[in-house]
Amino acid sequence: FFPSTEHDSDSTIRDLFATNGYMLDMIIENTVKVVSFRYESDHLKSLICALKQSSADLSTQIHAIIDCGAILAGSDLKNFSHVVLQLLPRDRFEGILFYDGVTHHDWVVLERSGRCLPKDISPVNEKDSFAIFDEPRCRGSDLKLCTEAVALLTLAPNLCKDKLMQAAGRLRKLGQRQKLVLIGGNDVFSKLRDVLNTPKASHFTPENILTWVMKNTVEMNVLGLSNWADQGYFYASTYLKSPSLCISDEILELVDFYGKSFNKCAVSDIAKNSRHFHLKRTGGKAKLHTEMKSIVTAIKDRVARYGDDFSVVASGCDEECERELEMEIEREEEKEIEIPSMDPVLEKPWNFKSIFSCKSPKELPTRVISLKGFVQ
């Protein structure tokens, strides 16, 4: 027997050895630490502090920031790069490599001299630079970092599997000598503790992070399953039929848009009601096109497989109104904000005796301005 002719009969084992399983294993085996940092009013300052702390704790230099959590979103990467460059050792890093979306619209290298050039014409090599992958560049970007690069990968509160694996894949030699450090703020780790039911002081492992990420992925897939089924039933029920059936009834009243209450419903029940609605308005199952009968059955089986054990909060609104109301609900959710500790100012008693010994108001321990200046 030759190895190429032998196949495992268990499809689950084959799936685990496929790309998803391979990348998940790479993240587990090559994450050196999971770090929680406190958000300050300035997120960039918090990230810089986490960068310095991680380098000190690991006794090794960090070579890149992979901003999967979008902490740098909306910030000036050039100014941020100037600050980071001052913290890096001169004998190891010659510049900062980041994407300039304002001037060059390309990857650029900020050199020690302050000059900023596109990476293709800069004399500084990629492996001699500190790389910053902002959130849009966490997918598809390919940089030739040094073979022993250690990257900080930021986490977001609702991070899903695909986004995490794409971000980790920016290290092309992950699994050889390149490593990851996973970092997140209090918002990330508070949700992580709720999911894992762990005390506040617990230390987390890469396995804990991936468990939480997979739960987020399942929840996001469930949220889209009912809409996917509704669109599929609409397409199948109107296939090669009168164009008038493809036009939905126009809703003009606000009561029809937003008047219905929210209820917790099983995903399978929502899809079932959608199927009955579309089939009823187009003539029933008997009027389905022959090619569409198998599609309707496939949709029904897929919803039963992936959505039978899950429920979502839904109303009778259309998809656009659902999204608007979801945003309103998110705004109304209570946000836990940690107020940074502040030291009170030491109050000094006034020297009232100076009032009787001074010869001019200007000699008093206070600021004195003229009446004319005060009125102005």
N, C-alpha and C positions, 0 to 999 in steps of 0.2 A: 504494500500500500504506500502511496505517496501522500505527503501532507496536504497537497493541493486538492486531493480527492476526499479528504476527511472533513466533515462539517459537524458542528455541534447541533444536536436536534433541538436544543432549548434556545428559542429566539431571544429570551431575556439575557442570556449570557452573551450572545452576539451583540445585542444592543449596548451592554455594559462595556464591551471592548471597542465600540464605535467612537466617533469623535466626542460626543457628549461625555461618555464615561471616562475617556482618556483625559479630557481637559479637567474634569472634576477631580480626578486622581492627581493630576499635575498641581492643582491648586492646594490640595491637602498636603501633598508631600513636600512642596516647595514654598510654603508660607512659614516664615520664621517667627512671626509674632502677630498677634491681634491687639491693637492699641485703641483705647478710648481717650478722646481729648475733649476738653470743655470748650464750648462755643463762647467766644467773647462777642462784644458788639461788632467788632471787626473780624469777619471770618478769615480774612487773609492773614491777619496777625495770629489767629489761632492755628492756622495751617503751618505757618513758619515756626511757631513754638513746637508743634508736633514733629516737624522735620528735625529740629535741633535735638529734641528729646529722644527721638527714635535713633538718631545717629549715636547719641551718647549711650543709650541702653544696649545697643547691639554691638558697640565697639567696632563699627564698620561704617563706611560712608554710603549714604543714600545717593543713587545716581539718577533717579527720575521720579516724577510725580505723575501718576495716571489718575486723572480726576474723574473717575466714574460717577462719583457722588455730586458732581457739578457744583463744588464749593467755589470754584473760580468763575462761575457764570456771571457775566456782566461786568467783570473787573478788567482793568487795564493790564494785560499780560506783560507788556514791556516794563511798566513800573514795578510790577511784582518780580520780574526777572532781575531788575537792578538790585532789589533788596536781597533776593536769594543769592545772587552772585557774590555779594559782600560776605556771605556766611561760608562760602565754599573755599576749601584750601587751594591756593594758587598753583601748587605743584601737581594737582590732580585734574583740575577743571580749568579750561581755557575760555569757556563761554557758556551761555545758556541757549539751548535750542528750543524754540517754541513757534507756534503758528501765528503769523501776523495777519489778521483779517482786516486791518485798517489801511495799511500802506501798500505792502507787497502782495498780500493775498497768497502767501506761500510760507513754507517753513523758513525761518531766519535764525541766524546765530548772533546773539548779543555778545560781543567780545569784551575783554577786560578794559580796552581803551574807550569803550562806549560806542564803538562803531557797530552798526546793525546791518548785516548783509544776508541775502538769500543763501541758504546752506550749500547750493550747488556752486557758488563762486566764492564762498568764504574759505579762508585758509585754515580755519579750525575744523578738524575732523569730527564726525558725529560721535565717535567713541571717546573723544576727549571733552565732550560737552555734557552738561546736565540737561536732561530732556524734560519738558513739561507737555504732557498730553492733556489739553483741555477736553471737556466732555464730548464735543462733536468729533474730536480726533481719536476717541477711544475705540473706534471701529474703522478698520481698513488702513490705518496709518502704519507705515513700515519704516522704522529707523534702525540703523546698525549700531546698537549700543554695545558697550564693552561686554566681554564674555562673562564677567563676574558682577554684572549690574544687579543692584537691589532697588526695587521700586516701591514707593508708597502708593497704594491703591485705595482711594477714598470710597466709602460706602454711602448709599442713599437710603432713606427710610423704607421705600417700596421697591428696592432693587430686585430684579428678576435674573434668572439663570443666564439667558442669552447675552444680556448686557454685561454681566460679570465675566463670562467666559471670553467675550470679545475684548474686554479691557485687559484681562490677564494675558491674552494672546499678543498684546503689544510687545511683550518680552518674547522674542522669537526663539530664544534658547532656554526658555523655562523648562526645567527638568534636566538640564545639563549642569550649568553652574549659576544661572540667574535665579533670583529669589524675589519673593513678594513680602510686603508688610501691609496688612489690612488695617485701615484706620477709619474711625467713624466718630461722630459727635454723640452727644447725649440723646438726641432724638432717635438715632439708630439703635443704641444699646438699650434704651428703655423699651422699645418694641421687641428687641431680642430677648429681654428678660421675661416679658409677658408671654412670648411664644414658648420659651423653654421652661418657664416657671422656676426661675433661679433667683437666689437672693441678690441684693444690690451689689454686694462686694465680690461677686463671682468673676473669675477670669474665664475668658472664652477661647475656644479652640477653632481652627479652620473648619472642623466638622460641624460645630455649632453654627457658624456663619452660613455654611452651605445648607444646613437643615432649614434655617430661617429663609434663605433665598428660595429654596424649592417650595416652601409654603407660600411665599409671595407669588411665585410663578403659577402655582395651581389656582390661587385666588383670582389672579388676573385673567387666566384662561377661562375660568368659570364665568366671570363677568361678561366676556364676549361671546360665550357659547349661545345664549338665547338670541342675540342679535344675528349671529351667523346662521342659526337655524331659520329665523324669520325671513332673512334675505333669500336663503336657499329655497324655502317653500314658495315664496313669492315668484321666484324665477321659474321653478318647476311647474307651478300651477298656471302660469300665463304663457308658457312656451308654445309658439306657433298658433296662438289664439288671437282673438280680436284685439286690436290695439287699445280699445276702450277699457279692457280689463286691466291694462297696465297703469291706468290712471287712478290714483287713490282719491278718495273723497276729501275735498278741501275743508280744513278746520279753521274757522274764523273766530270763534268765541273763546275768551280767556278761560271760561269755566271748563270747556272741553280740553283746553291745553293743560291747565294746572289744577283743576278742581278735584281730581280723584285723589284719594288717600294712598299712602304708601303701605304696602303689605309685604310680609315675608313669604315668598313663594318658592317652591322647589323649581329648579331649572327645567327639569323634565316636564313639569306641569305647564310652565310658560310656553315651552316649545310645542307641547300637545295642543294648547289652545290656539297657538299660531297656525298649526297645521290645519285644525278644524276650520278656522276662519278663512284661510286662503282657499281651501278646497271647496268650501260652501259657496263662496262668492264667484267661483269659476266653473261650477257645474258638478262638483264632487269628484271622487276618485275615478269614477268610470270615464270621465271626460279628459283624464290625464293623457298626454302623449305617451306612446309606448316607451320611448327612451327615457322619459322622466319618472316612470314608476320605480325603476331601480334607484334613482337619485333620491326620491322621497324616502324609500326604505333605508338607504344608506345614512341619510340625515337622522332618521328616527333611531337607528341603531347607535350612531355616534353619540347622540345626546344621551341615550340610555346608558351608554358605557362611561361617559365622562361627567355627566351632570346629575346622575340619579341620587347621589348622596349629598348634594349641595343645594343651598337655598340662597336667594338674593333678595334684597329689598327692592321692590319694583312697584310701579303704578301703571295706569292705563295710558300714560303719555306716549307720544311718539319718541323716536330715538333722539332727536335734537333737544326736545324738552327734558328728556331723561338726563342728558349731559349737563344742561343748565342747572337742573335741580341737584345733581350730584355735586356740582361746584358750590352751590349754596350750602349744602349740608357740610361740605368740607370746611367752609368758612365758619360755620356755626360750631364746629367741634371745639371743645375746650383744648387749648394749647398749654402745655406745661412749660413755663419759662423759668429757667434758673437765674435768679438775680445774683450777680457777682457780689461777694462780700466786700464791704467798704469800711475802712477805718475812720472813725469820727475825728473831726478836726479838734485839736487841743485848744480850748478857749483860754485866752489870757485876760486877766482882769484889767480894766482901764485904770490908768494912773490919774485919779481925780485931783491929786495934790498939785499936778502941773498946771492946773487952771489958775491957781493963785500965785504962781511964781513966774509965769511966762509974761513977756512984755508985748507979744504980738500973737495973733491967732495962728500965724505961720509956724510958731514954735510948738504948737500942739501936735501930739502923735496921731495926726489924721490928715487927710487931704483937704486943703482949703481952697475954694474957688470964689471968684467975685460974684456978686449978685447978678451982674449983667451976664456973665458967662453961664450962670445957673439958669437964668430965664431963657437964654437962647437955646 
